[in-house]
């Protein structure tokens, strides 16, 4: 069994940020990562990340690679590629889990396990996810060039897109049988200038062409939708961490110091908030590290 004081499960932005703070506190840190960043689809499309101070317009993979390189300059940091499984709280309070054939025991655990997106079942949508179809206007709205923006409704959260996206272009809300606006919703949507299209979608073609079942094709600069988020790892549930049900899906419940309901377990990033982005993940990771470090002094 491998005994480590601090372990971060997840080596994306939140986990890297947490590990960096602990490394600089001169603590031994192990980062475990399976290489499945949530925004990897943006890299595959040749797109870039936006809204992250000093990194605006860079590829997400480059940001993560630079962060890992800087982190691994600290001799007290170890990196393990793999997936953490079968977690439990041992009788002495340590946190134990497996990575492949190895058993790891940690005094303090930081969960930066992230989430995965469950996309609406619209033909052609999944192939364009992270390329011309997105979920966060703050991350990708500016790149719509103030043009035509389609909103594919997948839940009542489509209302928020319909009210927000006029700041980035000229939106059309495709209800697609997934959301029925109330009279009050329709009035608010109209005030914002968003068009409403009730005809069902047949498929998405081209860059962001919405082909309707009545034969019309509406060409958009880009599309937004509302995926349901699912926990990427069962570790939090295996340890007994309390979860909250947010508008997009379950996430790990934490306090202001990112402590979970389980002693010595902290959580950060998309797995521990109702919605997030790279900037918030990095901040969360630092907060989780501060909390874990302070807890080690008790």
C-alpha positions as CSV (number, residue, x, y, z in Angstrom):
1,X,0.0,0.0,0.0
2,X,1.2,3.5,-0.9
3,X,0.9,6.0,1.9
4,X,0.6,9.7,0.9
5,X,-0.3,12.8,3.0
6,X,-2.2,14.7,0.2
7,X,-3.8,13.2,-2.9
8,X,-5.6,15.1,-5.6
9,X,-7.9,12.9,-7.7
10,X,-8.2,14.7,-11.1
11,X,-5.4,16.5,-12.9
12,X,-7.3,19.1,-14.8
13,X,-7.4,22.8,-13.8
14,X,-8.9,22.4,-10.3
15,X,-6.7,19.5,-9.4
16,X,-3.5,21.2,-10.8
17,X,-4.3,24.4,-8.9
18,X,-4.8,22.5,-5.6
19,X,-1.6,20.4,-6.1
20,X,0.4,23.6,-6.8
21,X,-0.6,25.3,-3.5
22,X,0.1,22.1,-1.5
23,X,3.5,21.7,-3.3
24,X,4.4,25.2,-2.3
25,X,3.5,24.4,1.3
26,X,6.2,21.8,1.0
27,X,3.9,18.9,1.4
28,X,4.1,15.6,-0.4
29,X,1.4,15.5,-3.1
30,X,0.2,12.8,-5.5
31,X,-2.0,13.7,-8.4
32,X,-4.0,11.0,-10.1
33,X,-5.4,11.7,-13.5
34,X,-7.1,9.7,-16.3
35,X,-6.6,12.4,-18.9
36,X,-10.3,13.1,-19.6
37,X,-10.6,16.9,-19.3
38,X,-14.2,18.1,-19.8
39,X,-13.2,20.6,-22.5
40,X,-11.0,18.2,-24.5
41,X,-13.5,18.4,-27.3
42,X,-12.5,22.0,-27.8
43,X,-8.9,20.9,-28.5
44,X,-10.1,18.3,-30.9
45,X,-11.9,20.9,-32.9
46,X,-8.9,23.2,-33.0
47,X,-10.8,25.8,-30.9
48,X,-9.4,27.8,-28.0
49,X,-10.3,28.7,-24.5
50,X,-11.6,32.2,-23.6
51,X,-12.2,34.4,-20.6
52,X,-9.3,33.1,-18.5
53,X,-7.0,36.0,-17.5
54,X,-3.6,35.9,-19.4
55,X,-4.7,32.8,-21.3
56,X,-7.5,34.1,-23.5
57,X,-7.4,32.5,-26.9
58,X,-5.1,29.6,-26.0
59,X,-5.8,25.9,-26.6
60,X,-7.1,24.3,-23.3
61,X,-4.6,21.5,-23.7
62,X,-1.7,24.0,-23.8
63,X,-2.9,25.7,-20.6
64,X,-3.2,22.3,-18.9
65,X,0.2,21.2,-20.2
66,X,2.0,24.3,-19.0
67,X,0.3,24.0,-15.6
68,X,1.4,20.4,-15.3
69,X,5.0,21.2,-16.4
70,X,5.3,24.0,-13.8
71,X,3.8,21.7,-11.1
72,X,6.2,18.9,-11.8
73,X,9.1,21.2,-11.2
74,X,8.4,20.7,-7.5
75,X,10.3,17.6,-6.3
76,X,7.6,16.8,-3.7
77,X,4.9,16.2,-6.4
78,X,4.2,12.8,-8.0
79,X,1.9,12.1,-11.0
80,X,0.1,8.9,-11.5
81,X,-1.9,8.2,-14.7
82,X,-5.0,6.1,-14.0
83,X,-8.5,6.0,-12.5
84,X,-9.2,5.9,-8.8
85,X,-11.7,3.2,-7.8
86,X,-13.3,1.5,-4.8
87,X,-12.7,4.3,-2.3
88,X,-13.5,3.8,1.4
89,X,-12.8,5.4,4.8
90,X,-10.5,3.1,6.8
91,X,-10.9,2.5,10.5
92,X,-8.1,4.9,11.3
93,X,-9.7,7.7,9.3
94,X,-7.4,7.4,6.3
95,X,-8.9,7.5,2.8
96,X,-8.1,4.3,0.7
97,X,-8.8,3.6,-2.9
98,X,-7.3,1.6,-5.8
99,X,-5.6,2.8,-9.0
100,X,-5.1,-0.2,-11.2
101,X,-3.3,-2.8,-9.1
102,X,-2.1,-0.2,-6.6
103,X,-3.8,0.6,-3.3
104,X,-3.4,4.2,-2.2
105,X,-3.8,5.5,1.4
106,X,-4.2,9.3,1.9
107,X,-4.5,11.5,5.0
108,X,-6.2,14.3,3.0
109,X,-8.0,13.8,-0.2
110,X,-9.0,16.5,-2.8
111,X,-11.6,15.4,-5.3
112,X,-11.2,17.3,-8.6
113,X,-13.0,14.6,-10.5
114,X,-15.0,16.8,-12.8
115,X,-18.3,16.0,-14.6
116,X,-19.3,14.8,-18.1
117,X,-22.0,16.2,-20.2
118,X,-25.1,14.3,-21.2
119,X,-26.2,15.9,-24.5
120,X,-29.7,16.2,-25.9
121,X,-30.4,13.5,-28.5
122,X,-30.5,15.7,-31.6
123,X,-28.9,14.2,-34.7
124,X,-25.6,15.9,-35.5
125,X,-25.3,17.7,-32.2
126,X,-22.7,15.4,-30.5
127,X,-20.4,15.5,-33.5
128,X,-20.3,19.3,-33.2
129,X,-20.0,19.6,-29.4
130,X,-17.1,21.9,-28.6
131,X,-16.8,22.8,-32.2
132,X,-19.8,24.9,-33.1
133,X,-22.2,23.9,-30.2
134,X,-21.5,25.0,-26.7
135,X,-23.2,25.5,-23.3
136,X,-21.4,28.6,-21.8
137,X,-22.1,32.1,-23.4
138,X,-19.3,33.6,-21.3
139,X,-16.8,31.1,-22.8
140,X,-17.9,31.2,-26.4
141,X,-20.5,33.8,-27.0
142,X,-18.1,36.5,-28.2
143,X,-16.9,34.2,-31.0
144,X,-20.5,34.3,-32.5
145,X,-19.4,37.7,-33.9
146,X,-22.7,39.3,-33.0
147,X,-24.4,37.1,-35.6
148,X,-27.2,34.5,-35.6
149,X,-27.2,32.2,-32.6
150,X,-29.3,29.1,-32.2
151,X,-30.5,27.9,-28.8
152,X,-31.5,24.2,-28.8
153,X,-33.8,23.7,-25.8
154,X,-33.1,20.6,-23.7
155,X,-34.6,21.8,-20.5
156,X,-36.2,24.8,-18.9
157,X,-32.7,26.2,-18.6
158,X,-33.1,27.2,-22.2
159,X,-34.9,30.3,-20.8
160,X,-31.7,31.5,-19.3
161,X,-29.9,31.2,-22.7
162,X,-32.8,33.0,-24.4
163,X,-32.5,35.9,-22.0
164,X,-28.7,36.0,-21.9
165,X,-27.6,35.5,-25.5
166,X,-29.0,38.7,-27.1
167,X,-25.9,40.4,-25.6
168,X,-23.8,38.3,-28.0
169,X,-25.9,38.2,-31.1
170,X,-29.4,37.6,-32.6
171,X,-30.7,34.4,-31.0
172,X,-33.5,32.0,-32.0
173,X,-34.8,29.6,-29.4
174,X,-35.6,26.2,-30.9
175,X,-38.1,24.7,-28.4
176,X,-37.8,21.2,-30.0
177,X,-40.5,19.8,-27.8
178,X,-38.2,19.9,-24.8
179,X,-39.4,23.1,-23.2
180,X,-42.8,24.9,-23.2
181,X,-42.5,28.5,-22.2
182,X,-45.1,30.1,-20.0
183,X,-46.8,33.3,-21.0
184,X,-44.5,35.1,-18.6
185,X,-41.5,33.4,-20.2
186,X,-42.6,34.3,-23.7
187,X,-43.1,38.0,-22.6
188,X,-39.6,38.1,-21.2
189,X,-38.1,36.4,-24.2
190,X,-39.8,38.9,-26.5
191,X,-38.6,41.8,-24.5
192,X,-35.0,40.6,-25.1
193,X,-35.6,40.2,-28.8
194,X,-35.0,36.4,-29.0
195,X,-37.1,34.7,-31.7
196,X,-39.0,31.5,-30.8
197,X,-39.2,28.5,-33.2
198,X,-41.7,25.8,-32.2
199,X,-41.1,23.4,-35.2
200,X,-39.1,20.2,-34.2
201,X,-35.5,19.8,-35.3
202,X,-34.7,17.1,-37.8
203,X,-30.9,17.4,-37.6
204,X,-27.9,19.7,-37.4
205,X,-25.9,20.0,-40.7
206,X,-22.8,21.9,-41.8
207,X,-21.2,24.2,-39.3
208,X,-24.4,25.1,-37.4
209,X,-27.3,24.7,-39.8
210,X,-30.5,23.7,-38.1
211,X,-32.7,21.6,-40.4
212,X,-36.3,21.6,-39.2
213,X,-38.9,18.9,-39.8
214,X,-40.9,21.2,-42.1
215,X,-37.9,21.3,-44.5
216,X,-36.6,24.7,-43.6
217,X,-32.9,25.2,-42.8
218,X,-31.8,28.1,-40.6
219,X,-28.1,28.9,-40.7
220,X,-26.5,30.0,-37.5
221,X,-23.0,31.2,-36.5
222,X,-23.1,28.8,-33.6
223,X,-25.4,27.0,-31.2
224,X,-25.9,26.6,-27.5
225,X,-27.7,24.0,-25.5
226,X,-28.2,22.8,-21.9
227,X,-26.5,19.4,-21.2
228,X,-27.2,17.5,-18.1
229,X,-24.0,17.0,-16.1
230,X,-23.1,13.6,-14.5
231,X,-20.4,12.9,-12.0
232,X,-17.3,11.6,-13.8
233,X,-16.3,9.4,-10.9
234,X,-18.2,7.4,-8.2
235,X,-15.5,8.2,-5.6
236,X,-17.5,10.9,-3.8
237,X,-20.5,8.6,-3.4
238,X,-18.3,5.7,-2.4
239,X,-16.8,7.8,0.5
240,X,-20.3,8.9,1.5
241,X,-19.9,12.6,0.6
242,X,-23.2,14.5,0.6
243,X,-24.4,15.6,-2.8
244,X,-26.6,18.4,-4.0
245,X,-29.0,18.4,-7.0
246,X,-28.4,21.5,-9.0
247,X,-30.2,22.7,-12.1
248,X,-27.7,20.9,-14.4
249,X,-27.2,17.8,-12.2
250,X,-25.7,16.4,-9.0
251,X,-22.6,18.0,-7.5
252,X,-20.6,17.4,-4.3
253,X,-21.7,19.6,-1.4
254,X,-18.9,21.6,0.1
255,X,-18.5,24.4,2.6
256,X,-16.7,27.7,2.1
257,X,-13.3,26.0,2.6
258,X,-14.3,23.3,0.1
259,X,-14.6,20.6,2.8
260,X,-17.1,17.9,2.1
261,X,-19.3,16.1,4.6
262,X,-16.6,13.5,5.1
263,X,-13.7,14.4,7.3
264,X,-10.4,15.1,5.5
265,X,-12.1,15.0,2.1
266,X,-12.3,18.2,0.0
267,X,-13.7,18.9,-3.4
268,X,-13.3,21.5,-6.1
269,X,-14.0,22.4,-9.7
270,X,-17.0,21.3,-11.8
271,X,-17.7,18.3,-9.5
272,X,-18.3,20.6,-6.6
273,X,-20.4,23.5,-8.0
274,X,-23.6,23.8,-9.9
275,X,-21.9,25.4,-12.9
276,X,-18.4,26.5,-13.6
277,X,-15.5,27.3,-16.0
278,X,-11.7,27.2,-16.0
279,X,-11.3,30.4,-14.0
280,X,-13.6,29.2,-11.2
281,X,-12.0,25.7,-11.3
282,X,-8.6,27.2,-10.7
283,X,-9.9,29.4,-7.8
284,X,-11.7,26.4,-6.3
285,X,-8.6,24.3,-6.4
286,X,-6.6,26.8,-4.5
287,X,-9.4,27.1,-1.9
288,X,-9.5,23.3,-1.5
289,X,-5.8,23.2,-1.0
290,X,-5.9,25.9,1.7
291,X,-8.6,24.0,3.5
292,X,-6.8,20.7,3.3
293,X,-3.6,22.2,4.4
294,X,-5.1,23.9,7.4
295,X,-7.0,20.8,8.4
296,X,-3.6,18.9,8.5
297,X,-2.5,21.3,11.3
298,X,-5.2,20.2,13.7
